[in-house]
Amino acid sequence: MRSIYDFIIEPLGNRYDNTTKVGEVNLITNTSIESWKHVNNYAKVIETPVGINTPIKKGDTIVVHQNVFRTFYDMKGKKKNSRSFLEDNKFICAVDQVYLYKSKSHNPWRALGDRCFVVPVENTDDFSNDKTEPLIGILRIDNSSLNELGMRVGDVLGFTPNSEWEFSVDNQLMYCMRTKDIVIKYEHKQDQKEYNRSWTSSS
């Protein structure tokens, strides 16, 4: 069974990632299905779309939109699957809902299309309550269009307001955005320290 335009995938592990290990004890960090931050974003590709040419292959691991595996309650309080649900533990996933992919032959994560991932940096302003410096980050996962503009992994970049979309990738807080959201490369800001926070460490 293959879809014409969508991937067929299954979650890697549970559909929700809401536990963290403290010492030898697993603690539940969230019990609400409404919280998107605790939805599992990791999936295994069961089948690729027939009608779309993509570098992603069957068996690859991908990072997907949080709504793919999400469950919710309808107006009558009945628990429902997302519209991506297909059958058993299988889901359909559109190409624009896939952000990263990797296979056994390419261990590093690769962004799909014009997506990129930026790590926020710590705010060094003693007079600010913000833990991260606004609109600045370190490029962690690049793409070919950014490379053509002279931007590569490790560069300190500026991005547009409200373009940062939070993901936890390998227990690291990152912002997913598009090439068009990157507006400047800082040549003089090379001593920035990456910022992370506790909710990304759940497993």
C-alpha positions in Angstrom: 0.0 0.0 0.0 1.4 3.4 -1.1 0.0 6.8 -1.3 0.3 9.1 -4.3 1.4 12.2 -2.5 2.0 11.3 1.2 4.4 9.2 3.2 3.1 6.3 5.3 4.9 6.3 8.6 4.8 4.9 12.1 6.0 6.6 15.3 9.3 5.6 16.8 8.3 4.7 20.3 5.1 6.1 21.8 2.9 8.8 20.2 3.7 11.0 23.2 7.1 11.7 24.7 6.1 12.7 28.3 8.5 11.0 30.6 12.0 11.9 31.9 14.5 9.8 33.8 15.8 11.2 37.1 18.3 8.8 38.5 16.7 5.3 38.3 13.1 6.7 38.3 11.0 7.6 35.2 8.8 10.6 36.0 5.8 11.6 34.0 6.3 15.3 32.9 2.9 15.8 31.3 -0.5 14.1 31.3 -2.4 16.4 28.9 -2.8 15.4 25.3 -3.4 19.0 24.4 0.3 19.9 25.0 2.1 19.8 21.6 5.5 20.0 23.3 5.1 16.4 24.4 4.0 14.9 21.1 6.5 12.5 19.6 8.0 13.9 16.4 10.1 11.0 15.4 8.9 8.5 12.8 10.0 5.6 10.6 9.1 5.7 6.9 7.0 2.7 5.9 6.3 3.8 2.4 7.3 6.8 0.3 4.8 8.7 -2.0 4.5 7.4 -5.6 4.0 10.7 -7.3 6.7 12.8 -5.6 10.5 12.6 -6.1 12.1 12.8 -2.6 15.5 12.0 -1.1 13.8 10.2 1.7 13.7 6.4 1.4 11.8 3.6 3.0 13.1 2.8 6.4 14.6 6.3 7.0 14.0 8.2 10.3 12.2 11.5 9.9 11.1 14.4 12.2 7.5 15.4 11.5 4.9 18.0 12.5 3.6 17.6 16.0 0.0 17.2 14.8 0.6 14.0 12.9 0.6 11.7 16.0 -1.5 14.0 18.2 -4.8 13.0 19.8 -7.5 15.4 20.9 -11.0 15.5 22.4 -14.0 16.5 20.3 -16.9 18.7 21.4 -18.5 15.7 23.1 -15.3 14.9 25.1 -14.5 11.8 23.0 -10.9 11.1 22.3 -10.0 11.2 18.6 -7.0 10.5 16.5 -5.6 13.2 14.2 -6.8 13.1 10.5 -3.3 11.7 9.7 -4.3 8.4 11.3 -4.5 5.6 8.8 -4.8 2.2 10.6 -3.2 0.4 13.5 -0.1 2.3 14.3 0.3 3.8 10.7 -0.2 7.4 9.7 -0.1 9.4 6.5 2.2 12.4 6.4 2.4 15.1 3.8 5.8 16.2 2.4 5.4 19.7 4.0 5.0 18.0 7.4 8.5 16.5 7.2 11.4 18.6 8.4 14.4 16.4 8.9 15.5 13.0 7.7 18.4 10.6 8.1 19.2 7.0 7.2 21.8 4.5 8.3 24.1 5.6 5.4 23.7 9.3 6.3 23.8 9.5 10.1 23.6 13.3 10.4 20.2 14.9 10.2 19.5 16.6 6.9 16.8 19.3 6.4 14.2 18.8 3.7 13.8 21.5 1.1 14.4 25.1 2.4 14.0 24.1 6.1 16.9 24.8 8.5 17.4 24.5 12.3 18.9 27.2 14.5 19.9 26.8 18.2 19.0 29.7 20.5 21.8 31.4 22.4 22.0 32.5 26.0 21.1 36.1 26.8 24.1 37.9 28.4 22.1 41.1 29.1 22.0 41.4 33.0 19.1 43.7 32.8 16.9 41.4 30.7 14.6 38.6 32.0 14.8 36.7 28.7 16.9 33.6 28.9 17.7 33.7 25.2 18.9 36.5 23.0 16.0 37.6 20.8 16.2 36.9 17.1 19.7 35.4 17.2 20.8 31.8 17.0 23.5 29.4 15.8 22.9 27.5 12.6 22.9 23.8 13.5 21.4 22.1 10.4 21.7 24.0 7.1 20.5 23.5 3.6 21.7 24.1 0.0 20.0 27.5 -0.4 21.7 28.8 2.7 25.1 27.4 1.6 24.7 29.3 -1.7 24.3 32.5 0.4 27.5 31.7 2.2 25.9 30.5 5.4 27.0 27.2 7.0 26.7 25.2 10.2 28.1 27.1 13.2 27.4 30.6 11.8 25.7 33.0 14.1 22.5 34.3 12.4 19.7 36.7 12.8 16.1 35.8 11.9 12.8 37.4 11.6 10.3 37.8 14.5 7.9 34.9 15.1 9.6 32.6 12.6 11.1 30.3 15.3 9.2 27.1 15.7 10.4 25.0 18.7 11.6 21.4 18.3 13.6 19.1 20.4 16.1 17.3 18.2 18.4 14.8 20.0 17.5 16.5 23.3 18.6 19.9 22.0 16.2 22.8 21.8 16.2 24.1 18.2 14.1 26.5 16.1 12.9 25.2 12.7 12.5 27.9 10.1 12.9 28.5 6.4 15.7 30.1 4.4 13.7 33.3 3.9 13.5 33.7 7.6 17.3 34.2 7.9 18.1 37.8 7.4 21.7 38.4 8.6 25.0 36.6 9.3 26.9 38.0 12.2 30.7 38.0 11.6 31.5 39.6 15.0 29.3 37.4 17.2 31.4 34.2 17.4 31.5 33.7 21.2 27.8 33.0 21.7 26.8 30.1 24.0 24.1 27.7 23.0 21.0 27.7 25.2 19.0 24.6 26.2 16.2 24.0 28.6 14.9 21.1 30.7 11.8 20.1 28.8 13.9 18.9 25.8 15.6 16.2 28.0 12.5 14.0 28.3 12.8 10.5 26.9 
